[in-house]
Every structure is written in structure tokens, then in C-alpha cells.
């Protein structure tokens, strides 16, 4: 079969001409991307041409769909996510944008809502304005223009950042003193997803009172139309340069201003550090932004170091992510490891960043370092090397290495449920706050997770200590203890109350009950139920099970005190899920 016939067969199978509802556009794109990846360089243009054609059909669907989203809009831990064209399209994004404005109206009569927003009233919100951007997803500029059209129709000042990372947008909110930000991104979700993140005036993830209000108002407006907030027509195509009330925002410049301005709090001398990087021939940095928004920032972020000092992988524009799941994972880290293994420099810093630049994972070319480990390293570095004092904040699902470290240093640990918004009570107290899913920030920085500050920390550790990250980690573990975390998730068909009822069966595993791990009976000594169920065993290892806040999944986390036992805890977690009826 010729390439043309293969392409025609895929499109004929997935696409019903003139019918968006029955067409399976993203199934076709995934199959076409697989074909493109297997093709020779000369043949790839044929595959790409059909991918581009289908994306044009998706854009038409996004522009013309008039009904409600396939799934009700729900704002969770990191905003709203759904399928492009089916859930996120011009009308649905316009309604959500209007719901955000409606929330500011309600805040004039609701003191708790106003406190969470950090803005006095609707008029102040309009004056302070909104910072808006998007990641590399298909349709990002179109959906951003939709939100801009709604905001401009209501007199809201616009700071347009274009393609930008979540951390940089958060910094822009703080530097510009904006009322809020909108980022059209589903973070690390697969290529068919779009998303809508909203951060209030503090620059951090929205508190539950805000996400609940947006969810409620969106549902109401989907039915009523919110005609006074949504313009009758949308100008989605006039160049933004011709709109006098749109301010172009350099989000990275705001990020850099924030880091420089708070050096006394975190001790990171940003400009000196990067001058040292440029001059140090013993260092090689390799970063994989997986085609995401970070790719356009990284050279400037690191002050345009010599080309031999910085290598970028997968730094081209590609909304298909080359067909991979665009997340910081061990699998996706392999190109960075391969690149660094060929480098002669003794100090190697590797990282992979997700599409909206709020998650990052590290390697020194030999050892892979997840945020469970790096968060504890960052805390030790700021506390012991930079000489700062204060607590550490980590989610309940993250490793206890940081707990052991804080205990020996005589400091407190703040350990809330999963979700970066849960750190709000200690943003100005904790030196470091991090979560197991590769998100981190530090004192004096944004209250939003930020891959860029993680990368700068990794460079500072390596240069200041003159040793690889893996060696630094080994020294910390030798002193404070060895911990071996892992995590996974399973897709489930049950949702809502049905899912919670199934998970409620885990209550049988209470304090004092026994759990078999690899043939050995362990006693559960403590249960923490602030977010799902975390069961701590008598040797200090633990299993945690919780429903995902962003996907139809149940997630489980484990931590063993020996490498060999980690896989056994994973098996025990799956056995427990099977007992609930969620796994066969």
C-alpha cells in the first residue's frame, strides 16, 4: 500500500465529511503521527500535510460549535481540561471567561470571595487587568483571542504574553499587580486536550472557593447565555498590534525581575550564577522542553550561554509532541540521558519540562532525580548552603526524605493534601514547597509551581557545590536516610459518588490492621486521610491511594525503605484496589 493510500484509509476510517460530531479527529492525528514518525525524511511531508488538514477541521469545529461541551465544565486542582473541539471551543471558553467576570461581580457582595480574589471590586479588577497566555497546544492563540474578546468587551485591561509558561505568567501577575491570569493549557495531558487555568491576584493556583464559583457560574451561563458579559460577535482575527488597549507582556522579563528582587529571601544571585555558567567549561546543560512553551524561553532564561554549554532537545513547534505523552517521566528522560552520556564535562545537568513549564525532572547524566528527591535537596541547599531558616512544605503524597531532613535540622514540616494551592498558608514561611508530581517553588518566588526556578536551583547546586546532583543526593541520603518512592495510576470507569464509595472500602485498612507486602506481614501504624488514604507501615514505608482531581483515574503512591521493596508495595496497592472492585 502506498503512503497516499495509507493516509486515505486513516482519514476515511476516522472522518465523516461535514460532521464534526461523528469525526474522530484526534484518533486520526495519532495514527498519522505514528506514520510520520516511521517514515523517511522525504516522506514525512505527506503525513504532515494530512495532519495539518485535520487540524484545520478541528479549528473549524472550535470556531463554529454552538452547543455545550461534551462534559460539564469543572474546575479542579489545575483548572479545567477537556478535548479540543468537543469541550474547549470558542463558545465554551467565552462562557468560562464570562463566569470569571461574574465571579468578581459576586465578590462585591461576598467578603470571603473578595478576600480570595485579592481585589477590592469589579472596577479594580478591570483597572488592574488580566495577564493571558497559552502553551504550544493547537488552538491556543484562538482560545486566547476568545477570552480577550470577552475581557475587552467588559473593559478589562489586557497583558498579552502569547505562548508562555505557567510560572512566567504567575510572575507577570505579581510584577504587573494584575488582578488575575488566564493560561490556555492542560499542562501535561496528551495532545487532544486543551485547558484553562485561572490564577488570582496572588499569582498562585485558585482557592477552592474560586474554582467552585467558576464551575457554578459556568453551568448557569451555559443555560442563560450571560448576554450582558459575552459580546454578540467576536473579533478573533484582527492583529493584536492593532488593538490599542492590549499591552504586550514579556513574561520572562517579569520572571527575571521577580527573582532578582527577592535575592535576600532565597539567596539565589541569578545574574552572577549565569555568568559563572557561561564561563565554566566543566558544565554541560541539556534540557528537553518536549516542544512545549519553555522552548522559546530557555536560551534567554540562562542568559544565552555558549552553545557548547546548553543543548535543547525537542525544541521545535509541534502540537503533537512527536506522538509521546508530554510529561516529565523516566521514559521521556532517555534522550537527555543519552545526550549527556556522550558529553565529556564532569558536571552535567539534565532536565525535562512539561508543555506549560510548571513541572520538571532532573538527571546528572547518570542518576535520575524526581521531585521527591529534588525537593528535599532544594530545602537542604537553601537551609544549609544559603543559610536560610524556615520550614519545608510538601504534599502528603511526597517522600518523607524532606521530613527526616527537617526533623534533624529542627524545623517544621507543612504537609497538606495534593495540589499546589494547598501551600497558600505557608507561601511566605516555607523555604521550599513541592509536590511529588514534579512541581516546585521557593520563598520569594511565585506561589505557583515553576520549572524555571527548579532549573536555576539545579544549576546553583551544581556550581556552588562543584559536584553532580547525584553525588549531592547521595550525601544527603547517607546522612538523613534512604527513601524509595514510586507512583502510578489506573484508569477507572466509575466517577463521582460511585468511585468514592468504592474507595471507602479501604477503611478496612485502619491502624493496627495487617497488610502483606511481598509475603511479609506489616502492621499499619497510622492512617492520614486528608487526601485519599495514606497508610503508614511499621517500618516507615507507606501506601497512599486517592482519586485524581484532573483525570478519570485513581492514583497510588508508595514509599519503601529499600529499593527492592518498592515494587512489592506497588503490588500491594494494586491488590488493595482490586479488593475495592476498581481493578480486575
Secondary structure, 3 states (H helix, E strand, C coil): CCHHHHHHHHHHHHCCCCCCCCCCHHHHHHHHHHHHHHCCCCCHHHHHHHHHHHHHHHHHHHHHCCCCCCCCCCCECCEEEEEECCCECHHHHHHHHHHHHHHHHHHCCCHHHHHHHCCCCHHHHHHHCEEEEECCCCCHHHHHHHHHHHHHHCCCCEEEEEECCHHHHHHHHHHHCCCEEEEECCCCCCCCEEEEEEECCCCCECCHHHHHHHHHHHHHHHHHCCCCCCCCCCCCCCCHHHCCCEEECCHHHHHHHHHHHCHHHHCCCHHHHHHHHHHCCCEEEEEECCCCHHHHCHHHHCCCCCCCCEEEECCCCCCCHHHCCCCCCHHHHHHHHHHHHCCCCCEEEEEEECCCCCCEEEECCCCEECHHHHHHHHHHHHHHHCCCCCEEEECCCCCCHHHHHHHHHCCCEECCCCCHHHHHHHCCCEEEEEECCCEEEECCCCCCCCHHHHHHHHHHHHHHHCCCHHHHHHHHHHHHCCCEEEEEEEECCCCHHHHHHHHHHHHHCCCCCEEEECCEEEEEEEEECCCCEEEEECCCCEEEEEECCCCCEEEEEEEECCHHHHHHHHHHHHHHHHHHCCCC
